[in-house]
Amino acid sequence: MDYATYQEETSRFPERPRERFERAVQLVEPDGRWSEGAEAVFRSLAHGGRGGPLWLYRFLPGFAPTSRWCYRVVAGHRPSFDRLTCWIWGDHVVPPGNAFTTWLFFRLLAAIYAVAFLSLWVQILGLAGSHGILPARDTLQAIRQYAGAGRFWLLPTLCWISASDGFLVTLCGAGTVLAVLLAAGVAPLLTAALAWVVYLSLATVCRDFLWFQWDALLLEVGFLAIFLAPRRWWSHPRRDPPPPTAARGLMRWLLFRLMFSSGAVKLTSGDPTWHNLTALRYHYQTQPLPPWTAWFAHQLPPWFQTFSCAMLFAIEGIAPFFLFTPRRIRFAAAGAIAVLQVLISITGNYSFFNLLTLALCLLVLDDGVWPRAWRPSADSASVVPYRSSFGWILAAAVFLTSLVPTLDALHWPTDWLGPFNTTYRLASPFRVVDRYGLFAVMTTERPEIILEGSDDGRTWRTYEFRWKPGDPKRRPEFVAPHQPRLDWQMWFAALSDFRREPWFLSFCQRLLEGSKPVTALLAFDPFPKAPPRFLRAVVYDYRFTDAAERRRGGAWWRREPKGLYCPVLALEGGRLVAVTPLPSGP
């Protein structure tokens, strides 16, 4: 298709009045067919492979006259609309491509995979090893007896090959190697697919310890990345072909779901602290693993906390809708989301969640934001993106399936989605579509479990954790993007009843057995020679000190005992039992 100004070409078409060229764009097709205005625009798009608008123009009642009216308005005010176009699109009305941006995204995704695998590697035996808290071997054995051949669908994991400690460690090592290969650009489609399979395998057998929202988000992003990856053996930033449109669209839709659902659940939960914008007055001290910066954020005046809460709702509830607008507005929306993620990471320890969200924000950009020297060459930029009917069918299926958890977060009915409700349930073991929404209900108090062991029931020694609050004078530290999985689970346990947390009793049993992989998850073992006879869990109410208290005593926390979390525990015949009567002691 050739483009030319009418001042140059009107002499070639004397049969067409000049006034028509001045009034509207003209399209002349090889068969001699003429069209103008809105129809000419839609027909030219159809020749370029985008036939949807032309179909609407032909068959949707009212679309054609509305399009012609809009075209006349724009044509009659070209200077104003030209300025508007430059403001919302910038220098690139025609998209400058996404190949380099996608290349950067895969480098960031590879780094996140590496962090996730390395972080789990140093904990895996204590969490799911043969002497860990929730042994993978026991999980698989129980499912094998219950589900028979269906176990491969219920628990999709390579650990069906082996659940030994060596195999678990090998999976972590293999995942790390795959992350390095993905960063190096070696067979990106293959390495992305294998990394996803390995992480899914580990997440499946680690159960409660790998069931956080960022684990689900990494698996969903990793699954979509398989279809976004360039189909070549060696990826290069200046030679990669344009990424598939459907996969990019699903990534943007995932970012929308993630942010919008997080805002929606806060409003639909009925939690009063979100409704009256006071939630952030509690958040910094009650979040799972606050760093030292959270202490300072907690001291900010109430009016600032209220303002921050309102801005949070604006970013989570409004900005996501602008992810589907022209490029400059879209970039501003992604920038607002990115700023929120940076602020969250400065005041909290949320593993690789913030990095993953920033990676999705990166995909909202295009190659026009980068220096020209970084972008793909003209030859690669002109390559038509890989397309297949299967890709578009899969994208449609994933989109419709993802509506189920999204609408559910709003408490809207999903019956009209018909079979996609079933698809969502069937696909849930693979975690390719998940539900999102952090902190739907704000915790206003901070109960903290302190574990203590004793040999005689009178003298108790404390098990100190590496990262969760314990000694009030110990400064809260940054640990992200590493996630200490046990420390996180202790936060959830304190908000629940021990009978609803079977992993907690298993953890206590391992301490009474003196399991080395489990005690290695702690800061130190107060019983290095032999495990204690008794174990108790004391609940304390923790609150940040104010500035005057910290100056006087140097403590970051003040705490008040609330009683026992569960009965005092001991081992009898290798089984965990409650000690009755309780051992006396302070």
C-alpha positions in Angstrom: 0.0 0.0 0.0 1.4 3.4 -1.1 0.6 6.6 0.8 0.8 10.1 -0.8 -0.5 13.6 -0.1 -3.4 14.7 -2.3 -1.5 17.7 -3.5 0.9 15.4 -5.3 -1.6 12.9 -6.7 -4.8 14.7 -7.7 -3.4 15.2 -11.3 -3.4 11.4 -11.7 -7.1 11.2 -10.9 -8.8 14.0 -12.8 -12.2 12.2 -12.6 -12.2 12.8 -8.8 -13.0 16.4 -7.7 -10.2 18.1 -5.7 -12.7 19.0 -3.0 -13.2 15.4 -2.1 -9.4 15.0 -1.6 -9.4 18.0 0.6 -12.3 16.8 2.7 -11.3 13.2 3.4 -8.7 10.5 2.8 -9.2 8.5 -0.5 -8.4 4.9 -1.0 -7.9 3.5 -4.5 -7.7 -0.2 -4.7 -6.1 -2.2 -7.6 -9.6 -3.2 -8.9 -10.5 0.4 -9.3 -12.7 0.6 -6.2 -12.8 4.0 -4.5 -13.7 4.7 -0.9 -13.2 7.7 1.3 -13.3 8.8 4.9 -14.0 6.3 7.6 -14.7 3.5 5.1 -11.3 4.1 3.5 -9.6 3.9 6.9 -11.3 0.6 7.8 -10.6 -0.9 4.4 -6.9 0.0 4.6 -6.8 -1.6 8.0 -8.4 -4.7 6.6 -5.7 -4.9 3.9 -3.2 -4.8 6.7 -4.7 -7.8 8.5 -7.1 -5.9 10.9 -10.5 -6.6 9.5 -12.5 -6.2 12.7 -13.4 -2.5 12.3 -14.5 -3.0 8.6 -16.8 -5.9 9.7 -18.4 -3.6 12.3 -18.7 -0.9 9.7 -20.6 -3.2 7.4 -22.8 -5.2 9.8 -23.2 -3.5 13.2 -26.2 -1.2 13.1 -25.3 2.4 13.7 -21.6 1.9 13.5 -21.2 3.2 10.0 -23.0 6.6 10.5 -21.3 7.1 13.8 -17.9 6.4 12.3 -18.6 8.9 9.4 -19.7 11.5 11.9 -16.6 11.1 14.0 -14.4 11.3 10.9 -16.0 14.6 9.9 -15.5 16.1 13.3 -11.8 15.1 13.3 -11.3 16.2 9.7 -12.9 19.6 10.5 -10.5 20.2 13.4 -7.3 18.6 12.2 -4.8 21.0 14.0 -6.5 20.5 17.4 -6.7 16.7 17.0 -3.1 16.7 15.7 -2.0 18.3 19.0 -4.1 15.9 20.9 -2.7 12.9 19.0 0.9 14.1 19.8 0.0 14.5 23.4 -1.5 11.0 24.0 0.6 9.0 21.5 3.9 11.0 21.4 6.2 10.6 18.4 4.9 7.1 17.6 1.3 6.9 16.4 2.3 3.8 14.6 3.7 1.4 17.2 7.5 1.2 17.0 7.5 -2.5 18.0 8.0 -4.5 21.2 10.9 -6.8 20.4 13.5 -5.1 22.6 11.1 -4.5 25.4 10.2 -8.1 25.4 13.9 -9.1 25.4 14.3 -7.0 28.5 11.3 -8.6 30.1 12.8 -12.0 29.7 16.0 -10.9 31.4 14.0 -9.7 34.4 11.9 -12.8 34.4 15.1 -14.9 34.4 16.4 -13.0 37.4 13.2 -13.6 39.2 13.2 -17.3 38.5 16.8 -17.4 39.7 15.9 -15.7 43.0 12.9 -18.0 43.5 14.9 -21.2 42.9 17.9 -20.1 45.0 15.7 -18.9 47.8 13.9 -22.2 47.9 17.1 -24.2 47.5 18.4 -23.2 51.0 15.1 -24.1 52.6 13.7 -27.0 50.6 14.9 -29.8 52.9 13.6 -28.1 56.1 10.2 -27.5 54.4 9.6 -30.6 52.3 12.5 -33.0 52.8 12.2 -36.4 54.3 12.8 -34.9 57.8 11.2 -31.6 57.0 8.0 -30.0 58.2 5.7 -31.3 55.3 7.6 -34.1 53.7 6.9 -34.3 49.9 7.2 -38.1 50.1 4.2 -38.3 52.6 2.1 -35.9 50.5 2.6 -38.0 47.3 2.0 -41.2 49.1 -1.3 -40.0 50.5 -2.5 -38.8 47.1 -1.4 -42.0 45.5 -3.7 -44.0 47.8 -6.6 -41.6 47.4 -6.6 -40.7 43.7 -4.9 -43.5 41.9 -4.1 -42.6 38.3 -5.8 -39.2 38.8 -2.9 -38.2 41.0 -0.9 -36.9 38.1 -3.6 -34.3 37.4 -4.3 -33.4 41.0 -0.6 -33.0 41.8 1.3 -32.1 38.6 4.9 -32.6 39.7 8.1 -34.2 38.5 8.5 -35.5 42.1 6.4 -38.5 41.0 9.7 -39.7 39.6 11.3 -39.3 43.0 10.5 -37.4 46.2 14.0 -38.0 47.8 15.9 -35.2 49.3 18.5 -35.4 46.5 15.8 -35.0 43.8 14.3 -32.0 45.5 17.7 -30.3 45.7 18.3 -31.3 42.0 15.1 -29.6 41.0 16.2 -26.4 42.7 19.6 -26.6 41.0 18.0 -27.4 37.6 15.7 -24.4 37.9 18.6 -22.1 38.7 20.5 -23.4 35.6 17.4 -22.8 33.5 17.1 -19.3 34.8 20.7 -18.6 33.8 20.1 -20.1 30.3 17.0 -18.0 29.9 18.9 -14.8 30.8 21.6 -15.8 28.3 19.0 -16.2 25.6 19.5 -19.9 25.0 16.4 -21.5 23.4 14.1 -19.1 25.3 10.9 -21.0 24.5 12.3 -24.3 25.7 14.0 -22.9 28.8 10.9 -20.8 29.8 8.7 -23.9 29.5 11.1 -26.1 31.5 11.6 -23.5 34.2 7.8 -23.3 34.6 7.5 -27.1 34.8 10.2 -27.2 37.5 8.7 -24.4 39.6 5.2 -25.9 39.4 6.7 -29.3 40.5 8.2 -27.7 43.6 5.2 -25.5 44.4 3.0 -28.5 44.2 4.8 -30.6 46.8 5.8 -27.8 49.1 2.0 -27.1 49.7 1.4 -24.3 52.2 4.9 -23.0 51.9 4.7 -22.2 48.2 1.0 -21.1 48.0 1.5 -17.4 48.2 0.2 -15.0 45.6 3.6 -14.3 44.1 4.1 -18.0 43.6 0.8 -18.1 41.7 1.8 -15.0 39.8 5.2 -16.4 38.8 3.5 -19.5 37.5 0.9 -17.6 35.6 3.5 -15.1 34.1 5.9 -18.1 33.4 3.1 -19.9 31.6 2.2 -16.9 29.4 5.9 -16.3 28.8 6.2 -19.6 27.0 3.9 -18.2 24.2 5.7 -14.8 24.3 9.2 -16.2 23.9 10.9 -15.9 20.5 11.0 -19.2 18.6 14.7 -19.4 17.9 17.7 -21.1 19.4 19.5 -17.9 20.4 17.8 -14.7 21.4 19.4 -11.4 20.6 18.0 -7.9 21.4 18.5 -6.5 17.9 17.5 -9.6 15.9 14.5 -11.1 17.7 11.2 -11.0 15.7 8.2 -9.1 17.0 6.5 -10.9 19.9 3.0 -12.4 19.4 0.2 -9.9 19.9 -2.1 -12.3 21.7 0.6 -13.2 24.4 1.4 -9.5 24.9 -2.3 -8.8 25.4 -2.7 -11.5 28.0 0.3 -10.2 29.9 -1.4 -6.7 30.0 -4.7 -8.3 31.0 -2.9 -10.1 33.8 -1.5 -6.8 35.1 -5.0 -5.4 35.0 -6.4 -8.3 36.9 -3.7 -8.2 39.5 -4.1 -4.6 40.3 -7.8 -4.2 39.9 -8.6 -7.3 42.0 -6.3 -6.1 44.7 -8.4 -2.9 44.9 -11.7 -4.6 44.5 -11.3 -7.1 47.3 -10.5 -4.3 49.8 -13.9 -2.6 49.0 -16.0 -5.8 48.7 -14.6 -7.3 51.9 -16.5 -4.8 54.1 -13.5 -4.1 56.1 -14.0 -0.8 57.9 -10.4 0.3 57.9 -10.3 0.3 54.1 -13.7 2.0 53.9 -12.7 4.9 56.2 -9.1 5.1 54.8 -7.4 4.2 58.1 -5.9 0.9 57.0 -2.4 2.2 56.6 -2.3 3.4 60.2 -2.1 -0.4 61.0 -0.4 -1.9 58.0 3.2 -1.1 58.6 3.4 -2.7 62.0 1.0 -5.6 61.3 2.4 -6.8 57.9 4.1 -10.2 57.9 7.8 -9.2 57.9 8.2 -5.4 58.3 11.7 -3.9 57.7 13.1 -1.1 59.7 11.7 1.5 57.3 8.2 0.3 58.3 8.9 1.7 61.8 9.5 5.1 60.3 6.5 4.9 58.0 4.3 4.0 61.0 5.3 7.2 62.7 3.9 9.4 59.8 0.9 11.6 60.8 -2.6 10.2 60.4 -3.6 12.7 57.6 -0.7 11.3 55.5 -1.8 7.7 56.1 -5.3 8.6 55.0 -4.0 10.4 51.9 -1.7 7.4 51.1 -4.7 5.1 51.4 -6.7 7.2 49.0 -3.8 7.2 46.5 -3.6 3.4 46.9 -7.2 3.0 45.8 -6.7 5.4 42.9 -3.7 3.4 41.6 -5.2 -0.1 42.2 -8.8 0.8 41.2 -8.5 3.4 38.4 -5.0 3.2 36.8 -5.5 -0.4 35.5 -8.2 0.8 33.1 -5.8 3.1 31.4 -3.5 0.2 30.5 -5.6 -0.2 27.3 -5.4 3.4 26.2 -3.1 5.2 23.8 0.6 4.9 24.6 1.4 8.0 26.6 -1.6 7.5 28.9 -0.9 3.8 29.1 2.7 4.6 30.1 1.5 7.0 32.8 -0.7 4.2 34.2 2.1 1.7 34.2 4.4 4.3 35.8 1.9 4.9 38.6 1.7 1.2 39.3 5.5 0.9 39.2 5.8 3.7 41.8 3.4 1.9 44.1 5.4 -1.2 43.8 8.7 0.6 44.6 7.1 2.2 47.7 5.7 -1.2 48.8 9.2 -2.8 48.4 10.8 0.1 50.4 8.5 -0.5 53.4 7.9 -4.3 53.2 9.3 -7.7 52.5 7.2 -9.3 49.8 9.6 -11.7 48.2 9.7 -11.2 44.4 6.1 -10.0 44.1 7.1 -6.3 43.4 9.7 -7.4 40.9 7.2 -9.5 39.1 4.7 -6.7 38.9 7.4 -4.3 37.6 8.2 -6.9 34.9 4.5 -6.8 33.8 4.7 -2.9 33.8 7.7 -3.2 31.6 5.7 -5.0 29.0 3.3 -2.1 28.8 6.0 0.0 27.2 7.2 -0.3 23.6 10.6 0.0 21.9 10.0 3.7 21.3 11.1 4.5 24.9 14.6 3.1 24.4 17.6 4.6 22.6 17.5 3.9 18.9 20.8 2.0 19.1 19.2 -0.6 21.4 16.3 -1.4 19.2 16.1 -4.2 16.7 17.4 -3.7 13.2 15.1 -2.7 10.4 15.2 -6.2 8.9 14.0 -7.8 12.1 11.5 -5.1 12.9 9.8 -5.7 9.5 9.4 -9.5 10.2 5.7 -10.4 10.6 5.1 -11.7 14.2 4.5 -15.4 14.5 0.8 -16.1 14.4 -1.3 -19.2 14.6 -4.9 -20.0 15.0 -4.0 -22.2 18.1 -2.4 -19.2 19.7 -5.5 -17.0 19.4 -7.8 -19.9 20.5 -5.6 -20.5 23.5 -5.6 -16.7 24.3 -9.4 -16.6 24.1 -9.7 -19.6 26.4 -7.3 -18.2 29.0 -9.0 -14.8 28.9 -12.5 -16.2 29.4 -11.2 -18.6 32.1 -9.6 -15.7 33.9 -12.9 -13.9 34.1 -14.0 -16.5 36.7 -11.7 -15.4 39.6 -11.8 -11.8 38.5 -15.6 -11.6 38.7 -15.5 -13.7 41.9 -13.3 -11.1 43.5 -16.2 -8.6 42.9 -18.8 -11.0 44.1 -20.4 -11.0 40.7 -22.0 -14.1 39.3 -20.0 -16.3 36.9 -22.8 -18.7 35.8 -23.0 -17.0 32.4 -19.4 -18.1 31.7 -20.8 -21.7 31.4 -18.0 -24.2 30.7 -15.3 -21.8 31.7 -16.2 -22.3 35.4 -15.4 -26.0 34.9 -12.2 -25.1 33.0 -11.1 -22.9 35.9 -11.5 -25.7 38.3 -9.8 -28.3 36.1 -6.9 -26.0 35.4 -6.4 -25.0 39.1 -3.8 -27.7 39.9 -1.6 -26.1 37.1 -2.1 -22.6 38.5 -2.2 -21.0 35.0 -5.1 -18.7 36.1 -5.4 -17.6 39.7 -7.2 -15.2 41.9 -5.5 -12.1 43.3 -6.1 -9.6 46.0 -3.7 -8.9 48.8 -4.8 -7.6 52.3 -8.6 -7.8 51.7 -9.0 -7.4 55.4 -6.5 -5.3 57.3 -5.1 -6.8 60.5 -5.2 -4.2 63.3 -3.3 -6.2 65.9 -0.1 -8.2 65.7 -0.1 -11.5 67.6 3.3 -13.1 67.5 4.2 -16.6 68.4 7.4 -17.2 70.5 8.5 -20.8 70.6 10.3 -22.0 73.8 11.8 -25.3 74.7 12.5 -26.8 78.1 14.2 -29.9 79.5 12.5 -29.7 82.9 9.3 -27.7 82.4 10.7 -24.8 84.5 13.5 -23.2 82.6 12.5 -22.2 79.0 14.9 -21.2 76.2 13.6 -19.3 73.1 13.9 -20.4 69.5 14.8 -17.2 67.6 13.8 -16.9 64.0 16.0 -15.2 61.5 13.5 -12.6 60.2 10.2 -12.5 62.0 9.9 -10.3 65.2 11.3 -11.8 68.3 13.7 -9.8 70.5 12.1 -6.4 70.8 15.5 -4.7 70.5 16.5 -6.5 67.3 16.2 -4.2 64.3 13.7 -5.4 61.6 15.7 -6.2 58.5 15.2 -6.3 54.8 15.1 -9.9 53.4 13.3 -9.6 50.0 13.6 -10.8 47.3 14.5 -13.9 49.4 11.4 -15.3 51.2 11.9 -17.1 54.5 8.9 -19.4 54.1 8.7 -20.6 57.7 8.8 -17.0 59.1 6.0 -16.0 56.8 3.9 -19.0 57.8 4.3 -18.2 61.5 2.6 -14.8 60.8 -0.4 -16.7 59.4 -0.4 -19.2 62.2 -0.6 -16.4 64.8 -3.8 -15.1 63.2 -5.4 -18.6 63.3 -6.1 -21.5 65.6 -3.4 -24.1 65.8 -5.9 -26.9 64.9 -6.4 -25.2 61.5 -2.6 -25.2 60.9 -1.5 -28.8 60.8 1.9 -27.8 59.5 2.5 -26.0 62.8 2.1 -29.2 64.8 4.4 -31.0 62.4 6.9 -28.2 62.8 6.8 -28.6 66.6 7.3 -32.3 66.3 10.4 -31.8 64.2 11.8 -29.5 66.8 11.2 -32.0 69.6 12.9 -34.6 67.4 15.8 -32.3 66.8 15.5 -32.3 63.0 18.6 -30.6 61.7 17.1 -29.4 58.4 14.2 -27.8 60.3 16.4 -26.1 63.0 18.6 -24.8 60.2 15.6 -22.6 59.2 16.0 -20.8 62.5 18.5 -18.2 63.6 20.0 -20.6 66.1 19.1 -23.8 67.9 19.1 -23.3 71.7 19.4 -27.1 72.2 22.3 -28.0 70.0 23.2 -31.3 71.8 19.8 -32.8 72.3 16.3 -31.6 71.6 14.1 -30.4 74.5 11.6 -32.6 76.3 8.8 -29.9 76.2 7.8 -27.2 73.8 5.4 -24.3 74.3 4.2 -21.5 72.1 3.5 -18.2 73.8 1.5 -15.5 72.1 2.6 -11.9 72.5 0.9 -8.7 71.2 3.6 -6.7 69.4 3.4 -3.0 68.6 6.0 -0.6 67.3 7.5 1.7 69.9 7.3 5.4 69.4 10.3 7.7 68.9 10.6 8.5 72.6 10.5 4.9 73.7 13.1 3.9 71.1 15.4 6.7 72.2 15.1 5.6 75.9 15.6 1.9 75.5 16.6 1.2 71.9 13.6 -1.2 71.4 11.8 -1.3 68.0 8.9 -3.2 69.5 7.0 -3.4 72.8 5.2 -6.6 73.6 2.7 -7.9 76.0 2.1 -11.7 76.8 -1.4 -13.0 75.9 -1.1 -16.6 76.9 -0.4 -20.0 75.3 -1.1 -20.5 71.6 -1.6 -24.3 72.1 -1.0 -26.8 74.9 2.5 -27.6 76.0 3.8 -30.4 73.7 6.0 -33.4 74.2 6.8 -36.6 72.4 5.6 -40.0 73.6 6.5 -43.1 71.5 7.4 -40.8 68.6 4.0 -39.1 68.7 3.2 -35.5 69.6 1.0 -35.2 72.7 -0.3 -32.4 74.9 1.2 -32.5 78.4 -1.4 -32.7 81.2 -1.0 -31.3 83.7 1.1 -28.6 82.2 4.7 -28.4 83.6 5.0 -25.6 86.2 7.3 -22.8 85.4 7.6 -19.0 84.8 
